[in-house]
Amino acid sequence: MTGGSFKIERIGITHTGRLPRRLPLLDQVMARCDADFDPGTHQSAVATAIDDCVGSQRAAGIGIVADGEERSGFALYLMDRLSGLEPRPGKALAGFKKKHGLFLENFERWLRQAIDNGAMITKVPMRCTGPIEYTGQEDIGRDIANLASAVTKSKSKGAFMVSIAPGAIEANSYYPTEQAFREATVEAMRVEYKAITDAGFFLQIDDPYLPALYADMSLSDAVADRRAADYIAILNHGLRGLPEDRIRYRVMGGTVQAARALTGRFTEIAKHMLNVKACAYLFEANAARYEEDRDLWRTLRFPAGKILVPSIVNWTKPGDDNPEAIAARIIGFADRVGRDGIVACAENRGLAMAHASEGVSKTIWSKMAALNDGAQRASRQLWRSRPGVAVRAAAA
């Protein structure tokens, strides 16, 4: 697998990484959560599921594939990969009330139930109570081997693998300062980042922390800006020496970001997002505030040679799968950043990824087909009378 650019005359499509687990794997993951499972059987099911998942992506027209996050339940991911963390079951997720103080008590209860609906594992807050070190070398090695095998079998152009940003852990009871805490976290995760890029894959960093700063009503604009700038500097230090043209950075808004009154201004988020040393930037373009901020790309300088990856469709959002409308939205972004700087994306936020039921699978792949159709329509217009251009492969 090689990086760089390839000559195309169409808008590429991608997705944000997670796809629903196959039913045989679901049983294995559930058993693993109860600490009562056979590792050999589990790993065999994971490898088979990844092969199937990658094959489905290739059939849908995706060139740069992913393992669908079949490899791990992300509720257990941090505990598997990092030392120094302690689960706090029964505790409210840090910042829930202060970030969502506008909700009435009954609505808050309903919202929490809606967020957890369909999840295989109840999300448990993690707190740092000791030195953070990376302990997942064996796991990431196995993940890489499984994806590499699937890519070879499917003859894909390449693959991306999702990892977490240093802001994914909210609570710290060990390090003396917030900066020391974030620095230790990113240095630990750097081991995984490097393993992924060394394997020839594209690294996608999922980051819920940056938008959370602007959804936190207890922070002034000045404080949020200062914390965001400090945080991005720490993240970039963790990415030092890694190939920038193999890094995708994804801003994760979180399920509750759909609430119009609570969604952070994307104008503020975007200026920090673009400072991350990456080649592609993923964000949910059809969230309430993000959609209305599309015009910011006329005023905010988009770096040359980079790729904007807006999520045009969402697995759970009705009415966003009309190919003509998809094409129009893609062209709108291309008019702002150039046709060679846009890749259309499908977003998984809001989907209960418990299993690949027939209805879930049909929804996902029909929306992916609509996205592909819309991208082809947009491409015909964008390349109608102009020559093709070299487009980076990182997000296509």
C-alpha positions as CSV (number, residue, x, y, z in Angstrom):
1,M,0.0,0.0,0.0
2,T,1.4,3.4,-0.9
3,G,0.2,6.9,-0.1
4,G,0.5,10.1,-2.2
5,S,-2.0,11.1,-4.9
6,F,-3.7,9.5,-7.8
7,K,-5.4,11.0,-10.8
8,I,-9.2,10.9,-10.7
9,E,-12.1,12.7,-12.3
10,R,-14.7,12.2,-9.6
11,I,-15.5,13.1,-6.0
12,G,-14.5,10.2,-3.7
13,I,-16.7,8.9,-0.9
14,T,-15.8,7.6,2.6
15,H,-17.4,7.0,6.0
16,T,-16.5,7.8,9.6
17,G,-15.3,4.3,10.4
18,R,-17.9,2.4,12.4
19,L,-20.2,0.0,10.8
20,P,-22.6,-2.4,12.6
21,R,-21.2,-5.7,13.9
22,R,-22.2,-9.0,12.3
23,L,-24.4,-11.1,14.5
24,P,-21.8,-13.9,15.1
25,L,-19.3,-11.3,16.3
26,L,-22.0,-9.6,18.5
27,D,-22.3,-12.8,20.6
28,Q,-18.5,-12.9,21.0
29,V,-18.3,-9.3,22.2
30,M,-21.2,-9.8,24.7
31,A,-19.4,-12.8,26.1
32,R,-16.2,-10.9,26.3
33,C,-17.8,-8.2,28.4
34,D,-18.7,-10.9,30.9
35,A,-15.1,-12.1,30.9
36,D,-16.4,-15.5,29.8
37,F,-15.3,-16.1,26.3
38,D,-12.8,-18.2,24.2
39,P,-10.1,-15.8,22.8
40,G,-9.5,-18.0,19.8
41,T,-13.1,-18.2,18.8
42,H,-13.4,-14.5,19.3
43,Q,-10.5,-13.6,17.2
44,S,-11.6,-15.9,14.4
45,A,-15.0,-14.2,14.4
46,V,-13.3,-10.7,14.3
47,A,-11.2,-11.7,11.3
48,T,-14.1,-13.1,9.4
49,A,-16.3,-10.0,10.2
50,I,-13.5,-7.7,9.0
51,D,-13.2,-9.6,5.7
52,D,-16.9,-9.3,5.2
53,C,-17.1,-5.6,6.2
54,V,-14.2,-4.6,3.8
55,G,-15.8,-6.6,1.0
56,S,-19.1,-4.7,1.5
57,Q,-17.3,-1.4,1.4
58,R,-15.6,-2.2,-1.9
59,A,-18.9,-3.3,-3.4
60,A,-20.3,0.1,-2.4
61,G,-17.6,2.0,-4.3
62,I,-15.3,2.9,-1.4
63,G,-11.6,2.8,-2.3
64,I,-10.0,3.5,1.1
65,V,-11.7,1.0,3.4
66,A,-11.8,0.5,7.2
67,D,-12.4,-2.5,9.5
68,G,-15.7,-1.1,10.5
69,E,-14.5,-1.0,14.1
70,E,-15.4,-4.7,14.2
71,R,-12.2,-5.3,16.2
72,S,-13.3,-3.7,19.5
73,G,-16.2,-2.5,21.6
74,F,-15.1,1.1,22.2
75,A,-16.7,1.1,25.6
76,L,-13.8,-1.3,26.5
77,Y,-11.3,0.3,24.2
78,L,-9.5,2.6,26.7
79,M,-9.3,-0.1,29.4
80,D,-7.7,-2.5,26.8
81,R,-5.1,0.0,25.5
82,L,-4.1,2.2,28.4
83,S,-3.0,1.7,31.9
84,G,-3.8,4.1,34.7
85,L,-7.5,4.2,34.1
86,E,-10.3,3.2,36.5
87,P,-13.9,2.7,35.6
88,R,-16.4,4.5,37.7
89,P,-19.7,2.7,37.3
90,G,-22.7,4.4,38.7
91,K,-21.2,7.8,38.3
92,A,-22.7,10.4,35.9
93,L,-20.6,11.1,32.9
94,A,-18.3,14.0,33.6
95,G,-19.8,17.3,32.6
96,F,-23.2,15.9,31.7
97,K,-25.3,18.4,33.8
98,K,-23.1,21.4,33.1
99,K,-23.1,20.8,29.4
100,H,-26.8,20.2,29.1
101,G,-28.2,22.3,31.9
102,L,-31.1,23.6,29.7
103,F,-32.8,20.2,29.9
104,L,-35.5,19.6,32.4
105,E,-35.0,16.6,34.7
106,N,-37.5,14.4,32.9
107,F,-36.1,15.2,29.5
108,E,-32.6,14.5,30.8
109,R,-33.7,11.1,31.9
110,W,-35.3,10.4,28.5
111,L,-32.2,11.7,26.7
112,R,-29.9,9.4,28.6
113,Q,-32.1,6.4,27.8
114,A,-32.2,7.4,24.1
115,I,-28.4,7.7,24.0
116,D,-27.9,4.2,25.5
117,N,-30.6,2.6,23.5
118,G,-29.4,-0.4,21.6
119,A,-25.8,-0.2,23.0
120,M,-24.2,-3.5,23.8
121,I,-22.4,-2.1,26.9
122,T,-23.4,0.7,29.2
123,K,-20.9,3.5,28.8
124,V,-18.9,3.8,32.0
125,P,-16.9,7.0,32.8
126,M,-13.2,6.5,33.1
127,R,-10.9,8.4,35.5
128,C,-7.1,8.6,35.4
129,T,-5.8,7.4,38.8
130,G,-2.2,6.4,37.8
131,P,0.5,6.8,35.2
132,I,-0.9,6.5,31.7
133,E,1.0,4.1,29.5
134,Y,0.1,2.3,26.3
135,T,-0.4,-1.5,26.9
136,G,-2.2,-2.5,23.7
137,Q,0.7,-3.5,21.5
138,E,-0.5,-7.0,21.0
139,D,-4.1,-5.8,20.3
140,I,-3.1,-3.2,17.7
141,G,-0.7,-5.6,16.1
142,R,-3.6,-8.1,15.7
143,D,-5.9,-5.3,14.4
144,I,-3.4,-4.3,11.8
145,A,-2.8,-7.9,10.6
146,N,-6.6,-8.5,10.3
147,L,-7.2,-5.3,8.2
148,A,-4.1,-5.9,6.1
149,S,-5.3,-9.4,5.2
150,A,-8.8,-8.1,4.3
151,V,-7.3,-5.3,2.2
152,T,-5.2,-7.8,0.2
153,K,-8.2,-10.1,-0.4
154,S,-10.4,-7.3,-1.5
155,K,-7.7,-5.6,-3.6
156,S,-8.6,-2.2,-2.0
157,K,-6.5,0.9,-2.8
158,G,-5.7,1.3,0.9
159,A,-7.3,1.5,4.3
160,F,-7.8,3.7,7.3
161,M,-7.9,2.8,11.0
162,V,-9.6,4.7,13.7
163,S,-7.9,5.7,17.0
164,I,-8.9,8.1,19.8
165,A,-7.7,11.6,20.5
166,P,-6.1,12.5,23.9
167,G,-9.2,14.3,24.9
168,A,-11.3,11.1,25.0
169,I,-10.6,10.7,28.8
170,E,-12.5,13.4,30.7
171,A,-11.5,12.9,34.4
172,N,-8.0,13.1,36.0
173,S,-7.1,12.4,39.6
174,Y,-3.4,11.7,39.1
175,Y,-1.6,14.3,37.1
176,P,-1.0,17.7,38.8
177,T,-2.2,19.7,35.8
178,E,-4.6,19.4,32.8
179,Q,-1.6,19.9,30.5
180,A,0.4,17.1,32.1
181,F,-2.6,14.8,31.9
182,R,-3.2,15.5,28.2
183,E,0.5,15.2,27.4
184,A,0.8,11.8,29.1
185,T,-2.3,10.6,27.2
186,V,-1.1,11.7,23.8
187,E,2.4,10.2,24.3
188,A,0.8,6.9,25.2
189,M,-1.6,7.0,22.2
190,R,1.3,8.0,20.0
191,V,2.4,4.3,20.1
192,E,-0.8,3.3,18.4
193,Y,-0.8,6.3,16.0
194,K,2.7,5.3,14.8
195,A,1.9,1.6,14.5
196,I,-1.0,2.4,12.2
197,T,0.9,4.8,9.9
198,D,4.0,2.5,10.0
199,A,1.7,-0.3,8.7
200,G,0.9,1.9,5.6
201,F,-2.7,2.7,6.8
202,F,-4.2,6.1,7.1
203,L,-4.8,7.1,10.7
204,Q,-8.1,8.6,11.6
205,I,-8.2,10.4,15.0
206,D,-11.7,10.7,16.5
207,D,-11.9,13.7,18.8
208,P,-14.9,14.5,21.0
209,Y,-13.0,17.0,23.2
210,L,-12.7,20.0,20.8
211,P,-16.4,20.5,20.1
212,A,-17.2,19.7,23.8
213,L,-15.3,22.8,24.8
214,Y,-17.7,25.0,22.8
215,A,-20.8,23.1,24.1
216,D,-19.7,23.7,27.7
217,M,-21.9,26.6,28.9
218,S,-19.6,27.2,31.9
219,L,-16.8,28.4,29.7
220,S,-16.4,31.8,28.3
221,D,-15.4,32.2,24.6
222,A,-12.0,33.3,25.6
223,V,-11.4,30.4,28.0
224,A,-12.7,27.9,25.4
225,D,-10.4,29.4,22.7
226,R,-7.4,29.2,25.0
227,R,-8.0,25.6,26.1
228,A,-8.6,24.6,22.5
229,A,-5.4,26.2,21.3
230,D,-3.4,24.5,24.1
231,Y,-5.1,21.2,23.4
232,I,-4.3,21.2,19.7
233,A,-0.7,22.1,20.4
234,I,-0.5,19.0,22.6
235,L,-2.1,16.8,20.0
236,N,0.3,18.1,17.3
237,H,3.2,17.3,19.5
238,G,2.0,13.8,19.8
239,L,1.8,13.6,16.0
240,R,5.4,14.9,15.5
241,G,7.3,12.9,12.9
242,L,4.3,11.0,11.7
243,P,3.4,11.4,8.0
244,E,0.9,14.3,7.8
245,D,-0.5,13.0,4.5
246,R,-1.7,9.9,6.2
247,I,-3.7,11.5,9.0
248,R,-7.4,12.2,9.0
249,Y,-8.8,14.2,11.9
250,R,-12.5,13.9,12.8
251,V,-14.4,16.3,15.0
252,M,-17.1,14.3,16.8
253,G,-20.1,16.3,17.9
254,G,-21.7,13.7,20.1
255,T,-25.3,12.5,20.1
256,V,-26.6,15.6,22.0
257,Q,-25.1,18.0,19.5
258,A,-28.3,17.7,17.5
259,A,-29.9,20.0,20.0
260,R,-29.8,23.4,18.3
261,A,-29.4,25.4,21.5
262,L,-26.5,23.4,22.7
263,T,-24.4,22.9,19.6
264,G,-21.1,24.8,19.6
265,R,-20.4,27.3,16.8
266,F,-18.6,25.5,14.1
267,T,-16.8,28.7,13.1
268,E,-14.9,28.6,16.3
269,I,-14.3,24.8,16.2
270,A,-13.1,24.9,12.6
271,K,-10.3,27.4,13.1
272,H,-8.7,25.0,15.6
273,M,-9.5,21.9,13.6
274,L,-7.5,23.2,10.7
275,N,-4.5,23.7,12.9
276,V,-4.2,19.9,13.4
277,K,-1.3,18.4,11.4
278,A,-3.5,16.3,9.2
279,C,-4.3,16.1,5.5
280,A,-8.1,15.5,5.8
281,Y,-10.7,17.0,8.2
282,L,-14.0,15.2,8.9
283,F,-17.0,16.9,10.4
284,E,-20.8,16.4,10.4
285,A,-22.0,18.9,7.8
286,N,-25.7,18.2,8.4
287,A,-25.8,18.9,12.1
288,A,-28.0,21.9,13.0
289,R,-25.3,24.6,13.4
290,Y,-22.7,23.0,11.1
291,E,-25.0,23.2,8.0
292,E,-25.7,26.9,8.4
293,D,-22.0,27.6,8.8
294,R,-21.1,26.3,5.3
295,D,-20.4,29.9,4.2
296,L,-17.5,30.1,6.7
297,W,-15.4,28.4,4.0
298,R,-15.7,31.6,2.0
299,T,-14.0,33.5,4.7
300,L,-11.9,31.0,6.7
301,R,-8.8,30.2,4.7
302,F,-8.7,26.5,3.8
303,P,-5.1,25.2,3.6
304,A,-3.9,24.3,0.1
305,G,-3.5,20.6,-0.5
306,K,-5.8,19.6,2.3
307,I,-9.1,17.8,2.0
308,L,-12.5,18.8,3.5
309,V,-14.6,15.7,4.4
310,P,-18.1,16.8,5.3
311,S,-20.6,14.1,6.3
312,I,-23.4,14.6,3.7
313,V,-25.6,11.7,4.9
314,N,-26.2,10.2,8.3
315,W,-27.4,6.6,8.9
316,T,-30.2,7.8,11.1
317,K,-31.3,11.1,9.6
318,P,-34.3,10.7,7.3
319,G,-34.6,12.5,4.0
320,D,-30.9,13.1,3.3
321,D,-30.5,10.3,0.8
322,N,-31.8,12.0,-2.4
323,P,-28.9,11.7,-4.9
324,E,-29.7,15.0,-6.6
325,A,-29.8,16.9,-3.2
326,I,-26.5,15.1,-2.3
327,A,-24.9,16.2,-5.5
328,A,-26.0,19.8,-4.9
329,R,-24.5,19.9,-1.4
330,I,-21.3,18.4,-2.6
331,I,-21.0,21.0,-5.4
332,G,-21.7,23.7,-2.8
333,F,-18.7,22.6,-0.7
334,A,-16.6,22.2,-3.9
335,D,-17.4,25.7,-4.9
336,R,-15.9,26.9,-1.6
337,V,-12.8,24.8,-1.3
338,G,-12.3,23.5,-4.8
339,R,-13.3,20.1,-6.3
340,D,-9.9,18.6,-5.6
341,G,-10.4,19.5,-1.9
342,I,-13.6,17.7,-1.2
343,V,-14.6,14.1,-0.4
344,A,-18.2,13.2,0.6
345,C,-18.7,11.3,3.8
346,A,-21.4,9.1,5.5
347,E,-21.7,9.7,9.2
348,N,-22.5,7.0,11.8
349,R,-23.5,9.3,14.7
350,G,-26.8,8.4,16.4
351,L,-27.0,4.9,15.2
352,A,-27.2,2.2,17.9
353,M,-24.5,-0.1,16.5
354,A,-25.5,-3.2,18.4
355,H,-25.9,-5.5,15.5
356,A,-26.4,-5.7,11.8
357,S,-30.1,-6.4,11.7
358,E,-31.6,-6.6,8.2
359,G,-33.2,-3.2,8.6
360,V,-30.0,-1.5,9.8
361,S,-28.0,-3.1,7.0
362,K,-30.4,-2.0,4.3
363,T,-30.5,1.5,5.7
364,I,-26.7,1.8,5.8
365,W,-26.0,0.4,2.4
366,S,-28.9,2.1,0.6
367,K,-27.6,5.5,2.0
368,M,-24.1,4.6,0.9
369,A,-25.4,3.8,-2.6
370,A,-27.2,7.2,-2.6
371,L,-24.0,9.0,-1.5
372,N,-22.1,7.3,-4.3
373,D,-24.8,8.2,-6.8
374,G,-24.8,11.8,-5.6
375,A,-21.0,12.0,-5.8
376,Q,-21.0,10.7,-9.4
377,R,-23.6,13.3,-10.4
378,A,-21.6,16.0,-8.8
379,S,-18.5,14.8,-10.5
380,R,-20.1,14.9,-13.9
381,Q,-20.9,18.6,-13.4
382,L,-17.5,19.5,-11.8
383,W,-15.4,17.8,-14.4
384,R,-17.7,18.5,-17.4
385,S,-15.4,20.8,-19.2
386,R,-12.2,20.8,-17.1
387,P,-9.3,18.4,-17.0
388,G,-8.9,16.0,-14.1
389,V,-6.7,16.9,-11.2
390,A,-4.5,15.0,-8.8
391,V,-6.4,14.3,-5.6
392,R,-4.9,12.9,-2.4
393,A,-5.9,9.4,-1.5
394,A,-6.3,9.9,2.2
395,A,-10.0,10.2,2.3
396,A,-11.2,8.9,-1.1
